Amino acid sequence: MGEAEPGVSQRPLPLAGYRILSAEQYGAGPYGTMFLAQLGAEVIKIEPPPKNGKGGGDTARAVGPHFLREGESLYFQTFNLNKKSLTLNLQSDEGREIFRRLAADAHAVANNLRGDLPERLGLTYDALKDVNPRLVCAHLSAYGRDNERAKWPGYDYLMQAEAGFLALTGEPDGPPVRFGLSMVDFMTGTMMAVGLLAALADAERSGLGRDIDVDLLSAAAHQMSYPGIWYMNEDDVTPRAPFGAHPTATPSQMFRTADGWMFVMAQLPKFWAVLVEEIGRPELAEDARFATPAARRENRDALTAELESIFGAQPTAHWVDLLKGKMPVAPVNSLEDAMDNPFLEQTGMIDHVDHPDRAGIKVLTSPIKVDGERLPTSAGPLLGAESDDILAELGYDADAIAALKQSGVV
């Protein structure tokens, strides 16, 4: 036997041996199932076949501006590492029959389709339990499958708007601001993966699968967390605070330095004591305006002015080097600085995968470690890359597969 690959545990990954079929597209669903694929599950993307030799596949494949080849984008690679691709027309009777045959030996089915489509396409537990009573069916939609909005299309930015994220983000005198990333998609995809795994554990125990549902708006509303709870119970409306400040703890905000910005979080009394000592201003701790957390909160503007005059005298690196490891502090990095951060390389968060069109694509690997090691990573699949192998496994010969492709089923 050869030696184990460096950095990879010799034990099987936690989800090795599990097969998950996913009718998924774009961001939220693929983000969630990628966690499962990186943890060892065989995740088979069910993608629409090309029409007349063009198009088809997850809509993410066509998202520019950066492409590996026509219809194969770097954007797609972001959400589809470690997966397989099967093209299958689920709108056709024959396509749905192939899917049912696959589901008979699968452990779970996932989708992030519009709320009314899973039932129509036969992706629910009721539709599949006759071929596999242990099957878990996880559904991610914009607004849910069981209400008046089930047929509504919806995307992350809409949820940020409706759930109140935009109203909480930005400067007090500026317009509402959305997150720079599609965080509702990512949170909802992760929640779907958690629900799927919980149902999978129960199916192992009980022998019965079930439906699991999560929707973007519910996930966004849930993430309103303590401001939501404060309002619902105390009519306390959390305002936007200047410089991205924490709503209650002070100082916990951005500060301008001589050459940029940094975020300083003296949220606990011990960190406030460290801060004033390290910046050479211990008398601030004795100032009645700043002597207690409540006093600092009451005099936030005056404290901000004091600290701005200090931090503005030196560049960000000076202050981060002075405070790092002693209290919570970070530079406010540009995108370039954030991705070029050597700490990401040191901790293994940057990986390299080989794609048929480009070797050594840099990717962000899973943040989850198993047995103290980063998870192995492979490039996302070309459209339909595994179609022939998967169909052959079901018993289709080369002629039958060619006929399925000719008819547009695959």
HELIX and SHEET records of a PDB file:
HELIX    1   1 ALA A   28  GLN A   38  1                                  11    
HELIX    2   2 THR A   59  ALA A   62  5                                   4    
HELIX    3   3 LEU A   74  PHE A   79  1                                   6    
HELIX    4   4 ASP A   93  ALA A  103  1                                  11    
HELIX    5   5 LEU A  117  LEU A  121  1                                   5    
HELIX    6   6 TYR A  125  LEU A  128  1                                   4    
HELIX    7   7 ASP A  156  ALA A  163  1                                   8    
HELIX    8   8 PHE A  165  LEU A  168  1                                   4    
HELIX    9   9 MET A  183  SER A  206  1                                  24    
HELIX   10  10 LEU A  216  HIS A  222  1                                   7    
HELIX   11  11 SER A  225  GLU A  234  1                                  10    
HELIX   12  12 PRO A  242  GLY A  244  5                                   3    
HELIX   13  13 PRO A  269  GLU A  278  1                                  10    
HELIX   14  14 PRO A  282  ALA A  285  5                                   4    
HELIX   15  15 PRO A  293  GLU A  298  1                                   6    
HELIX   16  16 ARG A  300  PHE A  311  1                                  12    
HELIX   17  17 THR A  316  LEU A  323  1                                   8    
HELIX   18  18 LEU A  335  MET A  339  1                                   5    
HELIX   19  19 PRO A  342  GLN A  346  1                                   5    
HELIX   20  20 SER A  387  GLU A  393  1                                   7    
HELIX   21  21 ALA A  398  SER A  407  1                                  10    
SHEET    1   A 6 LYS A  84  THR A  87  0                                        
SHEET    2   A 6 GLU A  42  GLU A  47  1                                        
SHEET    3   A 6 ARG A  19  ALA A  23  1                                        
SHEET    4   A 6 ALA A 108  ASN A 111  1                                        
SHEET    5   A 6 VAL A 136  SER A 141  1                                        
SHEET    6   A 6 ARG A 210  ASP A 215  1                                        
SHEET    1   B 2 PHE A  67  ARG A  69  0                                        
SHEET    2   B 2 GLU A  72  SER A  73 -1                                        
SHEET    1   C 3 SER A 252  ARG A 256  0                                        
SHEET    2   C 3 TRP A 261  MET A 265 -1                                        
SHEET    3   C 3 VAL A 329  PRO A 331 -1                                        
SHEET    1   D 2 ILE A 350  HIS A 355  0                                        
SHEET    2   D 2 ARG A 358  LEU A 364 -1                                        
SHEET    1   E 2 LYS A 369  VAL A 370  0                                        
SHEET    2   E 2 GLU A 373  ARG A 374 -1                                        
END                                                                             
